[in-house]
Amino acid sequence: MLKIIWKILAFSFCILLLTTCIDPYYPELGGYSSLLVVEGMVADAGEQAFVRLTRTFQNVDSVPYTVENAKVYITDESETKTYLYSSGEGNYTAGSGFKGETGKIYTLHIETTEGKKYVSDPCIMYPVPEIDSVYFNKYEGINETGGNVSNGIMIYLDTDETNEEQTSLRWEFEETWKFNLPSPKRYNYISEEEIIQLNNVREYCWKNSRSGDILTGILLPGQQSIRKVPMNFISPERSDRLTVQYSILVKQYSISPQEYNFWENMRQVSESAGGIYDTQPYAVVNNIHNVDDPSERVLGYFTVSALREKRIFITPGDLWDMNLSEYRSPCTEHIVSPETYFIPGSFGNPPTWDEINQMFMSTGGFVFVRPIYVGQSTLSRLVFATEECADCQDTDISLRPDFWIDLP
């Protein structure tokens, strides 16, 4: 959620300030006023209450800066205060013992080191229905870059609701997948005479990704369920997600009608391509205000949501009858020897094995993975690969996640 809010708000703010029909131009803005951006959530389970404070930047090349040492706390309808403590980089979190409760009303309070005070609208935590199921079916998707049809799977969600009142929902997901390293590092090169075989070779790694789209829905009064809500499309041609084992954790949040409108406005801003005849981005309504100066613009939203989660795992065996294309890794190995860099009859001598190793290592981005021998001991080739193809440390998650279960 943090990345989604920040990117869209930053985009809309810059577009509002900088509009051009021909060449991009990013001036230093006279009279520019940096705006406070607030991202925060209180949930009833699964996540710690948090707030992130940043400020908008001067132009699109600037780096947004964080707001540190602020006093941040949350009150409920009985005026009980829960303080959030700084964890660095503009992040403030409550203790793990604090959880929201459905039916209660929460208000966010912020006081900066400059003495400015901000407060959110009071937000009620609505109950959230259980997730009935998360599942997948074969699906034909369109490649946005090439326009080609790509076979894959679409992950869907079903949810049920017995309440007769209108219910607004928002969804996020977190995906994690296990994959093979195409060229795992098996040896360390010390010298031509000393190439050491590693005892613990990492052949599998894990990657992680969070949803980037805004996913919302409404259960109308009398509507008992929402079926087949599309969460995520995966094409095995374009990703290694489905090569070994894949997992997705879907999160379902209850939101107020006001927050639903906020996310719908955010969606419209994010989908504005900036064409001359497109709907122009507009200020997204928020729920946070300066106590002493109501005219000050504040970006962001304080979210109060009940939360339900459901995780599923998918293996290649689950897809065997779908006739999907297989993933082909873009990784290639560089298999070299002194002769590779020497033209017979030319001046000088071929490079040594040490010089070849130094050349690849100094170039950057390469890892020595293994030697090739002729017979038992005659070195014939050295094999190099790029870091992302040979080393788990270059992936998002190098170690097995705690929740992971290897399925047959």
C-alpha positions as CSV (number, residue, x, y, z in Angstrom):
1,M,0.0,0.0,0.0
2,L,2.8,2.4,0.8
3,K,4.4,2.3,-2.7
4,I,1.0,2.6,-4.4
5,I,-0.1,5.7,-2.4
6,W,3.3,7.5,-2.7
7,K,3.7,6.9,-6.4
8,I,0.2,8.0,-7.3
9,L,0.2,11.0,-5.0
10,A,3.6,12.1,-6.2
11,F,2.6,11.7,-9.8
12,S,-0.7,13.7,-9.5
13,F,1.1,16.4,-7.5
14,C,3.8,16.8,-10.1
15,I,1.3,16.8,-13.0
16,L,-0.8,19.5,-11.3
17,L,2.2,21.7,-11.0
18,L,3.9,20.9,-14.3
19,T,1.9,20.7,-17.5
20,T,3.4,20.8,-21.0
21,C,2.2,19.7,-24.5
22,I,5.6,19.3,-26.2
23,D,8.8,18.6,-24.4
24,P,9.1,17.7,-20.7
25,Y,10.3,20.6,-18.6
26,Y,10.9,20.4,-14.9
27,P,11.6,23.9,-13.4
28,E,12.5,24.7,-9.9
29,L,9.2,26.1,-8.7
30,G,9.2,29.5,-7.2
31,G,7.1,29.7,-4.0
32,Y,7.1,26.0,-3.8
33,S,5.7,24.5,-0.6
34,S,6.5,20.9,0.4
35,L,3.3,19.0,1.3
36,L,3.0,16.5,4.1
37,V,2.2,12.9,2.9
38,V,0.6,10.6,5.5
39,E,0.3,6.9,5.0
40,G,-1.1,4.9,7.9
41,M,-3.2,1.9,8.9
42,V,-4.8,0.3,12.0
43,A,-5.9,-3.3,11.5
44,D,-7.5,-5.8,13.8
45,A,-5.1,-8.7,13.0
46,G,-2.0,-9.6,11.1
47,E,-0.3,-6.2,10.8
48,Q,1.1,-3.7,13.3
49,A,-0.4,-0.3,13.3
50,F,1.9,2.0,11.4
51,V,2.3,5.5,10.0
52,R,4.8,6.8,7.5
53,L,5.5,10.5,7.1
54,T,7.2,12.1,4.1
55,R,7.1,15.3,2.2
56,T,6.7,16.0,-1.5
57,F,9.6,17.0,-3.6
58,Q,10.7,20.1,-5.5
59,N,10.7,18.4,-8.9
60,V,10.5,14.9,-10.4
61,D,14.2,14.3,-10.0
62,S,14.3,15.1,-6.3
63,V,14.3,12.5,-3.6
64,P,11.3,12.8,-1.2
65,Y,12.5,13.3,2.4
66,T,11.1,11.7,5.5
67,V,9.6,13.4,8.6
68,E,11.5,12.4,11.7
69,N,11.0,12.9,15.4
70,A,7.3,13.7,15.2
71,K,4.8,12.9,18.0
72,V,2.4,10.3,16.6
73,Y,-0.5,8.7,18.5
74,I,-3.9,7.2,17.9
75,T,-7.0,7.7,20.1
76,D,-10.2,5.8,20.2
77,E,-13.7,7.0,21.2
78,S,-12.8,6.8,24.9
79,E,-9.8,9.1,24.3
80,T,-7.3,6.2,25.1
81,K,-4.0,7.1,23.6
82,T,-1.7,4.7,21.8
83,Y,1.7,6.2,20.9
84,L,3.6,5.1,17.8
85,Y,7.4,5.1,18.0
86,S,9.9,5.9,15.3
87,S,11.6,3.0,13.6
88,G,13.6,5.3,11.2
89,E,13.1,6.7,7.7
90,G,9.8,8.3,8.5
91,N,8.2,5.1,9.9
92,Y,6.2,5.0,13.1
93,T,4.8,1.8,14.6
94,A,2.7,0.8,17.6
95,G,3.6,-2.0,19.9
96,S,2.6,-5.6,18.8
97,G,0.0,-5.6,21.6
98,F,-2.1,-2.9,20.0
99,K,-4.8,-4.2,17.6
100,G,-7.9,-2.5,16.4
101,E,-11.4,-3.7,17.2
102,T,-14.3,-3.7,14.9
103,G,-17.0,-1.2,15.8
104,K,-14.5,1.2,17.5
105,I,-13.6,4.6,16.2
106,Y,-9.9,5.7,15.8
107,T,-8.3,9.1,15.1
108,L,-4.7,9.8,14.1
109,H,-2.8,12.7,15.7
110,I,0.5,14.1,14.4
111,E,2.7,16.9,15.8
112,T,5.9,17.7,13.9
113,T,9.0,19.3,15.4
114,E,7.9,22.6,13.8
115,G,4.9,22.6,16.1
116,K,2.4,21.8,13.4
117,K,-0.5,19.6,14.5
118,Y,-2.5,17.4,12.2
119,V,-5.5,15.2,12.9
120,S,-7.5,12.7,10.9
121,D,-11.2,12.4,10.6
122,P,-12.6,9.8,13.1
123,C,-12.6,6.4,11.4
124,I,-14.8,3.5,12.3
125,M,-13.5,-0.1,11.9
126,Y,-16.1,-2.0,9.9
127,P,-16.3,-5.8,10.1
128,V,-14.9,-7.7,7.2
129,P,-16.3,-11.0,5.8
130,E,-14.2,-14.1,5.6
131,I,-12.5,-15.0,2.4
132,D,-14.3,-18.1,1.0
133,S,-11.6,-19.3,-1.4
134,V,-8.6,-18.3,-3.4
135,Y,-8.2,-20.4,-6.6
136,F,-6.9,-20.2,-10.2
137,N,-8.0,-21.0,-13.8
138,K,-6.3,-20.9,-17.1
139,Y,-6.5,-17.4,-18.7
140,E,-5.4,-15.6,-21.8
141,G,-3.7,-12.3,-21.0
142,I,-2.5,-9.5,-23.3
143,N,1.2,-8.5,-23.2
144,E,1.0,-4.8,-22.5
145,T,4.4,-4.2,-24.3
146,G,3.8,-6.2,-27.4
147,G,0.1,-6.7,-27.5
148,N,0.5,-10.4,-27.9
149,V,-1.8,-13.0,-26.3
150,S,-0.1,-14.9,-23.6
151,N,-1.5,-18.0,-21.9
152,G,-1.2,-18.3,-18.1
153,I,-3.3,-18.5,-15.0
154,M,-5.5,-15.9,-13.3
155,I,-5.8,-16.1,-9.5
156,Y,-9.3,-15.3,-8.3
157,L,-11.0,-14.7,-4.9
158,D,-14.5,-15.5,-3.7
159,T,-15.9,-13.9,-0.5
160,D,-19.2,-14.2,1.3
161,E,-21.2,-11.7,3.4
162,T,-24.3,-12.3,5.5
163,N,-24.7,-8.6,6.5
164,E,-27.6,-6.9,4.8
165,E,-25.7,-3.5,4.8
166,Q,-23.5,-2.4,2.0
167,T,-19.9,-3.5,2.5
168,S,-16.9,-1.9,0.8
169,L,-13.7,-4.0,0.4
170,R,-10.1,-3.5,-0.7
171,W,-7.7,-6.3,-1.6
172,E,-3.9,-6.6,-1.6
173,F,-1.7,-9.6,-2.2
174,E,1.8,-10.7,-1.5
175,E,3.4,-13.4,-3.7
176,T,6.4,-15.5,-3.0
177,W,7.9,-18.2,-5.2
178,K,10.7,-20.7,-5.1
179,F,12.9,-21.1,-8.2
180,N,16.1,-22.8,-9.4
181,L,19.2,-20.8,-9.9
182,P,20.2,-21.5,-13.5
183,S,23.9,-21.5,-12.8
184,P,24.5,-22.0,-9.1
185,K,27.9,-21.2,-7.8
186,R,29.7,-24.5,-6.9
187,Y,33.4,-23.4,-6.7
188,N,35.7,-20.6,-5.5
189,Y,38.6,-19.7,-7.8
190,I,41.8,-19.0,-5.8
191,S,44.3,-19.7,-8.5
192,E,44.9,-22.0,-11.4
193,E,46.2,-24.6,-9.0
194,E,43.6,-24.0,-6.3
195,I,39.9,-24.1,-7.2
196,I,37.9,-25.1,-4.2
197,Q,34.6,-27.0,-4.4
198,L,31.9,-25.6,-2.1
199,N,30.2,-27.8,0.5
200,N,26.9,-26.0,0.7
201,V,25.7,-25.1,-2.8
202,R,22.5,-23.0,-2.9
203,E,20.5,-24.3,-5.9
204,Y,17.1,-22.8,-4.9
205,C,16.1,-19.2,-4.0
206,W,12.9,-17.4,-3.2
207,K,11.5,-14.1,-4.6
208,N,8.8,-11.8,-3.2
209,S,6.5,-9.2,-4.7
210,R,3.6,-7.1,-3.5
211,S,0.5,-6.1,-5.5
212,G,0.8,-2.8,-7.4
213,D,-2.8,-2.3,-8.6
214,I,-5.7,-0.9,-6.7
215,L,-8.3,-3.6,-6.1
216,T,-11.7,-2.6,-4.6
217,G,-15.2,-3.9,-4.6
218,I,-18.6,-3.5,-3.1
219,L,-21.2,-5.9,-1.7
220,L,-24.5,-4.3,-2.2
221,P,-27.4,-4.7,0.3
222,G,-28.9,-8.2,-0.2
223,Q,-25.9,-9.4,-2.3
224,Q,-24.6,-12.4,-0.5
225,S,-21.3,-12.9,-2.2
226,I,-18.6,-11.6,-4.6
227,R,-17.4,-14.3,-7.0
228,K,-14.3,-14.6,-9.2
229,V,-12.6,-11.3,-8.3
230,P,-9.4,-11.3,-10.4
231,M,-6.3,-10.8,-8.3
232,N,-3.2,-11.6,-10.3
233,F,-2.4,-12.9,-13.8
234,I,0.8,-15.0,-14.2
235,S,2.3,-15.9,-17.5
236,P,4.8,-18.8,-17.3
237,E,6.4,-17.4,-20.5
238,R,7.4,-14.2,-18.8
239,S,8.1,-15.2,-15.3
240,D,9.8,-18.0,-13.2
241,R,7.0,-17.9,-10.7
242,L,5.5,-21.2,-11.7
243,T,8.7,-23.2,-12.3
244,V,9.1,-24.8,-8.8
245,Q,6.5,-23.6,-6.4
246,Y,4.4,-20.5,-6.0
247,S,2.4,-19.0,-3.1
248,I,0.1,-16.0,-2.9
249,L,-1.3,-14.4,0.3
250,V,-4.4,-12.5,-0.3
251,K,-5.5,-9.8,2.1
252,Q,-9.1,-8.5,2.4
253,Y,-9.8,-5.2,4.1
254,S,-13.0,-3.6,5.2
255,I,-13.1,0.0,4.3
256,S,-15.5,2.9,4.8
257,P,-17.5,4.4,1.9
258,Q,-15.3,7.5,2.2
259,E,-12.1,5.4,1.9
260,Y,-13.7,3.5,-1.0
261,N,-14.1,6.8,-2.8
262,F,-10.5,7.7,-2.0
263,W,-9.2,4.5,-3.6
264,E,-11.4,5.0,-6.7
265,N,-10.1,8.5,-7.1
266,M,-6.6,7.2,-6.7
267,R,-7.3,4.6,-9.4
268,Q,-8.5,7.3,-11.8
269,V,-5.3,9.3,-11.2
270,S,-3.1,6.3,-11.7
271,E,-4.9,5.4,-15.0
272,S,-4.5,8.9,-16.4
273,A,-1.9,8.6,-19.1
274,G,-1.4,12.3,-19.5
275,G,-2.7,12.6,-23.0
276,I,-3.9,16.0,-24.2
277,Y,-7.6,14.8,-24.3
278,D,-7.4,12.6,-21.2
279,T,-9.1,13.4,-17.9
280,Q,-6.6,15.5,-16.0
281,P,-5.4,14.3,-12.6
282,Y,-7.1,16.1,-9.7
283,A,-6.5,16.4,-6.0
284,V,-7.4,13.2,-4.3
285,V,-9.6,13.8,-1.2
286,N,-7.9,12.8,2.0
287,N,-9.0,12.5,5.6
288,I,-6.1,14.4,7.4
289,H,-6.1,18.1,8.2
290,N,-3.9,20.8,9.8
291,V,-5.6,21.6,13.1
292,D,-4.6,25.3,13.0
293,D,-4.6,25.9,9.2
294,P,-7.5,24.1,7.4
295,S,-6.3,25.6,4.1
296,E,-3.0,23.6,4.2
297,R,-3.1,20.7,1.7
298,V,-2.2,17.3,3.2
299,L,-1.8,14.2,1.0
300,G,-2.5,10.6,2.0
301,Y,-5.1,8.7,4.0
302,F,-5.4,7.2,7.5
303,T,-6.9,3.7,7.0
304,V,-8.8,1.8,9.7
305,S,-9.6,-1.8,8.4
306,A,-10.5,-5.2,9.7
307,L,-8.4,-7.8,7.9
308,R,-8.8,-11.4,6.7
309,E,-6.1,-13.4,4.9
310,K,-5.9,-16.6,2.9
311,R,-2.8,-18.3,1.4
312,I,-2.6,-20.9,-1.3
313,F,0.4,-22.8,-2.9
314,I,0.7,-23.8,-6.5
315,T,3.1,-26.4,-8.0
316,P,3.8,-27.3,-11.6
317,G,1.8,-30.5,-11.0
318,D,-1.3,-28.4,-10.5
319,L,-0.9,-27.0,-14.0
320,W,0.1,-30.1,-16.0
321,D,-3.3,-30.4,-17.9
322,M,-3.5,-26.7,-18.9
323,N,-1.0,-26.9,-21.8
324,L,0.9,-23.8,-20.7
325,S,4.2,-22.7,-22.2
326,E,7.3,-23.2,-20.2
327,Y,9.5,-20.5,-18.8
328,R,12.9,-20.1,-20.5
329,S,15.5,-18.4,-18.4
330,P,17.4,-15.5,-20.1
331,C,20.6,-16.5,-18.2
332,T,23.6,-17.6,-20.2
333,E,27.0,-18.9,-19.1
334,H,30.3,-17.5,-20.3
335,I,32.6,-20.4,-20.9
336,V,36.1,-19.1,-21.6
337,S,39.8,-20.1,-21.8
338,P,43.1,-18.3,-22.6
339,E,42.6,-19.2,-26.2
340,T,39.2,-17.3,-26.2
341,Y,41.1,-14.0,-26.0
342,F,44.1,-14.8,-28.2
343,I,44.4,-14.8,-32.0
344,P,47.1,-17.2,-33.3
345,G,50.0,-15.3,-34.9
346,S,49.3,-12.1,-33.0
347,F,51.8,-10.4,-30.8
348,G,52.0,-11.1,-27.1
349,N,50.9,-14.1,-25.1
350,P,47.5,-15.5,-24.2
351,P,46.1,-14.2,-20.9
352,T,46.6,-16.5,-17.8
353,W,43.8,-18.2,-16.0
354,D,44.3,-15.7,-13.1
355,E,44.0,-12.8,-15.6
356,I,40.8,-14.2,-17.1
357,N,39.3,-14.6,-13.6
358,Q,40.3,-11.0,-12.6
359,M,38.9,-9.6,-15.9
360,F,35.5,-11.1,-15.2
361,M,35.4,-10.2,-11.5
362,S,36.6,-6.7,-12.1
363,T,34.0,-6.1,-14.8
364,G,31.3,-6.4,-12.2
365,G,28.1,-8.4,-12.1
366,F,29.8,-11.8,-12.8
367,V,30.4,-14.8,-10.6
368,F,32.8,-17.7,-11.1
369,V,30.6,-20.8,-10.9
370,R,32.7,-23.9,-11.9
371,P,35.7,-25.1,-13.8
372,I,35.8,-27.6,-16.7
373,Y,38.6,-30.1,-16.8
374,V,40.0,-32.4,-19.4
375,G,40.8,-35.7,-17.8
376,Q,41.2,-35.6,-14.0
377,S,43.3,-32.4,-13.5
378,T,43.9,-30.4,-16.7
379,L,42.0,-27.1,-16.6
380,S,40.2,-26.5,-19.9
381,R,37.6,-23.8,-19.3
382,L,36.3,-21.4,-16.6
383,V,32.5,-20.8,-16.4
384,F,31.1,-17.4,-15.3
385,A,27.5,-16.3,-14.9
386,T,25.8,-13.0,-13.9
387,E,25.1,-12.6,-10.2
388,E,21.3,-12.9,-10.5
389,C,21.8,-16.3,-12.3
390,A,24.3,-17.7,-9.8
391,D,23.8,-16.3,-6.3
392,C,20.7,-16.2,-4.1
393,Q,22.0,-13.0,-2.4
394,D,20.9,-11.1,-5.5
395,T,17.3,-12.1,-5.0
396,D,14.6,-10.6,-2.8
397,I,14.6,-13.5,-0.3
398,S,17.8,-15.6,-0.1
399,L,16.5,-17.8,2.7
400,R,13.5,-20.0,3.0
401,P,10.5,-18.0,4.4
402,D,9.1,-19.2,7.8
403,F,5.6,-19.9,6.3
404,W,7.0,-22.0,3.4
405,I,5.8,-25.6,2.9
406,D,7.5,-27.7,0.2
407,L,4.7,-29.6,-1.6
408,P,5.3,-32.8,-3.5
